Amino acid sequence: DNLGNVKKHLTCLEENLIKKIDDKIDHLIERQDMIFKNMEESREKQSEAVDFFKGDAQDLIEKVNEVSEKLMDFEKNKRNNLLLFGIPNESQETPSTLDLKVQEIFRNILLISKDIQFSKVSRLIIGPEVGGCKPVLMTFKLFKDRDEVFRKAGMLRGSNLHICEDV
């Protein structure tokens, strides 16, 4: 009888132990699943953040490329620029009236008979005044025209006008 009680008691202890082990294993599996779930959520958030930063990086690359193109255009156009000093400022001055004045100077003083084509003629707002006048920036369409005007700039000596390169 004692032996039967001990066997019963051992069987009960074994069942309790197995139940506790099973409960502990179930708890560990739940905990591991929760950790994996949290890791997956964290990885997804990191992936979203990486995608966001990739988008930002792509935007920055596009902006850098855009600025680089503008800088290259600026340098290219600057090569075709000359500055003309000494044309008096007029209150009602427009780019077309300025163009006419410049063409007249080219014809009458530099003895250039053809109309020179400009991409742009404008008076600089910033920069020094020379002889009480702000300089005029001339952007030539053709470098050869710019070169011809620059080579003949010495013919302006003795006048209040002066041409120099845009450096």
C-alpha positions as CSV (number, residue, x, y, z in Angstrom):
1,D,0.0,0.0,0.0
2,N,2.8,2.3,0.8
3,L,4.4,1.5,-2.4
4,G,1.2,2.3,-4.3
5,N,1.0,5.7,-2.5
6,V,4.6,6.4,-3.4
7,K,3.9,5.5,-7.0
8,K,0.8,7.7,-7.0
9,H,2.7,10.5,-5.4
10,L,5.6,10.1,-7.9
11,T,3.1,10.0,-10.8
12,C,1.4,13.2,-9.5
13,L,4.8,14.9,-9.1
14,E,5.8,13.8,-12.6
15,E,2.5,15.2,-14.0
16,N,3.0,18.4,-12.1
17,L,6.6,18.7,-13.3
18,I,5.6,17.9,-16.9
19,K,2.8,20.5,-16.7
20,K,5.2,23.1,-15.2
21,I,7.7,22.3,-17.9
22,D,5.1,22.5,-20.6
23,D,3.8,25.8,-19.2
24,K,7.3,27.2,-19.0
25,I,8.0,26.1,-22.7
26,D,4.7,27.7,-23.8
27,H,5.6,30.9,-22.0
28,L,9.1,30.9,-23.6
29,I,7.6,30.2,-27.0
30,E,5.1,33.1,-26.5
31,R,8.0,35.3,-25.3
32,Q,10.1,34.3,-28.3
33,D,7.2,35.0,-30.7
34,M,6.7,38.4,-29.1
35,I,10.4,39.2,-29.5
36,F,10.3,38.1,-33.2
37,K,7.2,40.1,-33.8
38,N,8.9,43.2,-32.2
39,M,12.0,42.6,-34.2
40,E,9.9,42.3,-37.4
41,E,8.1,45.6,-36.6
42,S,11.4,47.2,-35.8
43,R,12.9,46.0,-39.1
44,E,9.8,47.3,-41.0
45,K,10.2,50.7,-39.3
46,Q,13.9,50.7,-40.1
47,S,13.1,49.7,-43.7
48,E,10.6,52.6,-43.9
49,A,13.2,55.0,-42.5
50,V,15.8,53.8,-45.0
51,D,13.3,54.2,-47.8
52,F,12.5,57.7,-46.5
53,F,16.2,58.6,-46.4
54,K,16.8,57.1,-49.8
55,G,14.0,59.4,-51.1
56,D,15.7,62.4,-49.4
57,A,19.1,61.4,-50.8
58,Q,17.6,61.1,-54.3
59,D,16.0,64.5,-54.0
60,L,19.3,66.0,-52.8
61,I,21.2,64.3,-55.7
62,E,18.6,65.7,-58.2
63,K,19.1,69.2,-56.6
64,V,22.9,68.9,-56.8
65,N,22.7,67.9,-60.4
66,E,20.3,70.8,-61.2
67,V,22.7,73.3,-59.5
68,S,25.6,71.7,-61.3
69,E,23.9,72.2,-64.6
70,K,23.0,75.8,-63.8
71,L,26.6,76.4,-62.8
72,M,27.9,74.9,-66.0
73,D,25.4,77.1,-68.0
74,F,26.5,80.1,-66.0
75,E,30.2,79.4,-66.7
76,K,29.4,78.7,-70.4
77,N,27.4,82.0,-70.6
78,K,30.0,83.9,-68.6
79,R,32.5,83.0,-71.4
80,N,30.3,84.9,-73.8
81,N,30.0,87.9,-71.5
82,L,31.6,91.4,-71.7
83,L,31.0,94.4,-69.5
84,L,30.5,97.8,-71.0
85,F,31.2,100.7,-68.7
86,G,30.3,104.4,-69.2
87,I,26.8,104.3,-70.7
88,P,24.7,106.7,-68.7
89,N,21.8,105.3,-66.7
90,E,18.3,106.4,-67.9
91,S,15.2,106.1,-65.7
92,Q,13.0,104.7,-68.5
93,E,15.7,102.3,-69.7
94,T,14.7,98.9,-71.1
95,P,16.7,96.0,-72.4
96,S,15.7,96.9,-75.9
97,T,16.7,100.5,-75.6
98,L,20.0,99.4,-74.0
99,D,20.5,97.0,-76.9
100,L,20.0,99.9,-79.4
101,K,22.6,102.1,-77.5
102,V,25.1,99.2,-77.5
103,Q,24.6,98.5,-81.2
104,E,25.0,102.2,-82.0
105,I,28.4,102.2,-80.1
106,F,29.5,99.2,-82.0
107,R,28.6,100.8,-85.3
108,N,29.9,104.3,-84.7
109,I,33.0,103.7,-82.5
110,L,34.0,100.1,-83.0
111,L,33.1,100.3,-86.7
112,I,31.2,96.9,-86.6
113,S,28.6,97.2,-89.4
114,K,26.6,94.0,-88.7
115,D,24.0,93.8,-85.9
116,I,25.5,91.7,-83.1
117,Q,23.1,89.2,-81.6
118,F,22.8,89.1,-77.8
119,S,21.3,86.5,-75.6
120,K,20.8,89.2,-73.1
121,V,21.8,92.9,-72.5
122,S,21.1,94.3,-69.0
123,R,22.4,96.9,-66.6
124,L,23.9,95.5,-63.5
125,I,22.2,96.6,-60.3
126,I,25.0,95.6,-58.0
127,G,28.6,96.4,-58.3
128,P,30.6,99.6,-58.6
129,E,29.6,102.7,-60.5
130,V,32.2,103.8,-63.0
131,G,31.9,107.5,-64.0
132,G,28.5,107.6,-62.2
133,C,27.2,104.7,-64.3
134,K,26.5,101.1,-63.5
135,P,28.0,98.7,-66.0
136,V,26.1,97.0,-68.8
137,L,26.4,93.2,-69.1
138,M,26.3,91.9,-72.6
139,T,25.8,88.2,-73.2
140,F,26.7,87.4,-76.8
141,K,24.9,84.6,-78.7
142,L,28.2,83.8,-80.6
143,F,31.6,83.8,-79.0
144,K,33.2,85.0,-82.3
145,D,31.1,88.2,-82.0
146,R,32.1,88.7,-78.4
147,D,35.7,88.1,-79.5
148,E,35.5,90.7,-82.3
149,V,34.0,93.3,-79.9
150,F,36.7,92.6,-77.3
151,R,39.5,92.9,-79.8
152,K,38.2,96.3,-81.0
153,A,37.6,97.5,-77.4
154,G,40.9,99.5,-77.6
155,M,39.1,101.8,-80.1
156,L,37.1,103.2,-77.1
157,R,40.2,104.9,-75.7
158,G,39.6,108.6,-75.3
159,S,35.9,108.1,-74.7
160,N,34.1,107.6,-71.4
161,L,33.4,104.0,-72.5
162,H,35.4,100.9,-71.5
163,I,34.9,97.2,-72.3
164,C,36.3,94.4,-70.2
165,E,35.8,90.7,-69.6
166,D,33.3,89.4,-67.1
167,V,35.7,87.6,-64.6
